[in-house]
Amino acid sequence: MALTKIRSSQQLHIDDNLQHNSKRGVGLADGIDPQDAVTMNQLTNAVTLGSKDLHPAVADLAGAKAIPAVEIQDKTMVLVESLGLYQYDLQSTAASNDNTVIRPTHISNDATAGRWLKMSVNLTAHNAMSGVDRSANAIADNQFLHVSQDEVDKLGGIEAGADVTDAGNVGAAIGGTTAKTDAQLADTDAIGMVTGTTLFKTTLTALKAFLKTYFDTLYNKYVHPDHGRSGTGDATSSADNDITIRNDAVTNAKLANMATQTIKGRTTAASGDPEDLSAAQVRAMLNVADGANNYSHPDHGRSGNGDASSSTDGDIIIRNKAVTLAKMNDMATASFIGRKTAAAGVPEILSVADVKTLLGLNSNNQSQRFYRATPTGNINGSNTDFVIAATVIPGTEEVYLNGLLRNAGAGEDYLFLAATPSAGNTTIQFLTAPSNAGGITDKVLVSYSV
């Protein structure tokens, strides 16, 4: 078309399309009619309002919490891809559970209002969009069922359009439920109950408690008798314990009758009840043939040279003098065979101390006597101490000097010094030192007991 030019500032004539030739249209008034052009101001306001009503989607919980306050206004919606669709409630102070209720990061604490509230889990799922969630959390968070009455009726097992008050429909719904026996019920399972025209539920535990209390008022409680009171019966029991058969109570008379020429035993494989066995079964178990010869006891004393003898079914007798020392049990060194235990019984191995006690020996009557022993010590006219290399029983020593018996004690010929100068030795201390003067050496001899 031909180029249209504006020739007057009072009127604008457009032949077909408005061609600006890369120029701006300025000074426009805000559009009013739906067919009017809009100004930049109107466009900016429309975009800002739209961004507040529907926020761009975020990926997850962390993204939802991080949406800044400047991008949110009351009723703003956002899709959290991992959780579902949420709407912002500027007045809500509901407790956050990071699922159905989310508190943004810019809300400082639970007392401050402002929460994202879940609208749907999945935009493409009708039940999720409708909030059909009967879990405990959903009910506690006041999530409502946005379904039609027809759907509610079907969920309740009632055909669409049926009268819900009709007893037949209610009965059909109840009759169509799954039956469970008491053995299949848990104590916490709910059980439907009717009081008058009111329907309510209880648990198996509560029902059991109610029935117990009720029946306890009608019937006496069973008390198990004490069957063992006298102590002479064949069996005992008390309270709800097992019945126990007393030892030795089952006599032959109390056993079941058995056929002649049978024996109690068991031939059937594996452990089990005793059985009445015939002679043939017993022979099979003993591996003895029917009519086999009787056992004949050998004559162990035929030669007369053995250590013991026996014939027929008599006792085995040990021959006199047959038990030599080699045939006796081994015994420890320095020990004896005897018996110290009161009353007659098996011989025992006795120690030296045991024998001394049995013989009544003590430090006086079990001593050993040594005669005319020469003690150690120099005879030089100055040494007075002479040592006996044994622990002498005090008072048993006899000291001889040149064949003459000397007296012991203070002011006498010598002193007897027990365990001096060293343990285990005994010292004879003369008041006058034995001499070797003039080529004649005194002779010191001692007799003593240990």
PyMOL commands that set and color helices and strands:
alter all, ss='L'
color gray80, all
select helices_A, chain A and resi 40-53+61-65+69-71+126-129+136-140+149-155+167-175+182-184+204-216+252-254+279-286+352-359+437-439
alter helices_A, ss='H'
color red, helices_A
select strands_A, chain A and resi 77-80+84-89+101-102+115-120+190-195+198-203+235-236+244-245+263-265+275-277+308-309+317-318+335-338+348-351+369-373+385-388+398-401+404-405+414-418+426-430+444-449
alter strands_A, ss='S'
color yellow, strands_A
deselect
rebuild
show_as cartoon
